[in-house]
């Protein structure tokens, strides 16, 4: 279940696990359960866009790769 959607009282299947503290910044916390949150693809994109101030024409695909929107 997507934890961000659940906070908004919506039930959405989670598509991925998100590292709260980015893996690239702290690989030692890569499997730390306190550093992981289940998210749907939409919420995952929102978190990354907010954290990285990404161009609104970019998104993440189902595998977590950054791609340009069609």
N, C-alpha and C positions, 0 to 999 in steps of 0.2 A: 504494500500500500504506500502511495506517495505521501510522505510526511507533511509536505507543504500544503497539499490539497486538503489533507485531513484536518490541519489547523483551521482551514476555511470551511470545515464541515462538509467536504466533498470526498467521496470515495472514488479513488482513481488507482488503477494498477500501476505499480512502480515498474519502470523499464530498466533502471540502472541504480547502482550505488554510487553516491557522490562522496568524495573526500572533502570534509569541511575545511581542514587545513590541507592545502594542495599537496599531492604526492610529490611533485617536483621540488617543492620547498622543504619537505620533511618526509622522505621515504620510510623512515623508521616508524612512522605512524600509519603506514599504508594499510595494515590489517587491524589497527586499533579500533575496536567497536565504538569507542567514544568519539572517533573521528569520522565515522561513516553514517550516512543517512540515505534511506531509499527514496528515490524521486521518479516521477514520470519524466519523459523527455522534455516536455514543455517547461516544467519547473526547473529542470537541470539547466536548460538554456537561459532561463531568467536569472538564475544564480550566477552563471558565468558571465552573462552580459553585464550584470550589476557589478560584479567583482573586478571585471577587466575593462569596463566602459567600452564594450564592443560596438562596432558599427551595427546598426539595426538591420542591415542587409545580410548579416552573417547569422548562422545558426549552427547547431550541432546535429549530426546525423545520429541514427540509432546506435552507432558504434562509438560515439563520442568525438568524432572527427569534425573539425571546424569546416563548414562549407558555406558558399554563397547561396542565398535564397534564389529560387527561380523567378 
